[in-house]
Amino acid sequence: MTVLFDQATQLRTMVERSLPPSNGAPKPTPEDAAPGKERVGASVIAITSGKGGVGKSNIAVNLAIQFAAAGRDVVLLDADLGLANADVLCNINLSSNLSHVIARKKELHEVLVPGPGGFRLIGGASGLARMADLTDMDRQRLVDSLGQLEMQTDIILIDTGAGISPNVLSFTRCADHVLVVTTPEPTAITDAYAVIKVVSKDNQSRRLSLLVNQAQSSAEAKVVFDRIAKVAKQFLNVTVLDGGWLPADEQVPLAVRKRQPFVLGSPRCAASQSIAKLAMRLEQGVGGKLGQDGFFNRMSRWFRR
């Protein structure tokens, strides 16, 4: 734990020099969300992909640490309902998860666990795949819990499952910013475009970014981004923002085997530097002020469908 603490301290020092400082304002309370009163809620970023195996969850975990190191209050929701693994990447053994909240066995604050580097994690569960069969009371309980969470944090990162299933779209629909992760592989590129196509149909005003992972060079990453962005603009009339790229860094698979996020184990490696740049891009793309149409309200509307 001492080693992790020292690494987290080192990362925090590095990040504070790059990201703008938190404004230090007190966290709003649930009363601030009263009807008719403008409120400030969390910025919600959904991290998704067209296919599995592109490094989406690993990016989500390391991005959460990066934001936390900058002084943000960050919650990572592992919403990969069938294959949740953020806890494995963080070397955390979960005794409860979001399914216990829905089953009324736990309150949300009881399943929030501290993650490495200062963020908080809500572990996912395969049982959530049956979300459509929940009772109205269970649905309202989930909405209320997530609504309270929005008022108690700065940034909510949602690690969705891969693909375009209803479960995935329910979370991308509620986000302020959707980050689509792909690799240079042809199948990953095709599936990333499919995700962009479906997500953009829900709400074309939503910000969409594309991150190219495991690229051999910036030139290769640019080719992939330009290809997808051009087709999305031409056929969907959707502007895809450049989320940057992560190199094929040997430190990343080593960190996975150690069950230690690479921004802590190797804070100066190329992949860690790319995560820092990604955090800065996302900071510029989303703000904390959501007004009345925050995550809580959007989730509520989805459940009423």
Buried (B, 14 or more C-beta within 10 A) or exposed (E): EEEBEEBBEBBBEBBBEBBEEEEEEEEBEBEEBEEEEEBBBBBBBBBBBBBBEBBBBBBBBBBBBBBBBBBBBBBBBBBBBBEBBBBBBBEBEBEBBBBBBBBEEBEBEEBBBEBBBBBBBBBBBEBBBEBEEBEEEBBEBBBBBBBBBBBBBBBBBBBBBBBBEEBBBBBBBBBBBBBBBBBBBEEBBEBBBBBBBBBBEEBEEBBBBBBBBBBEEEEBBBBBBEEBBEBBEEEBEBEBBBBBBBBBBEBBEBBBEEEBBBBBBBBEBBBBBBBBBBBBBBBEBBEBEBEEEBBBBBBBEBBEE
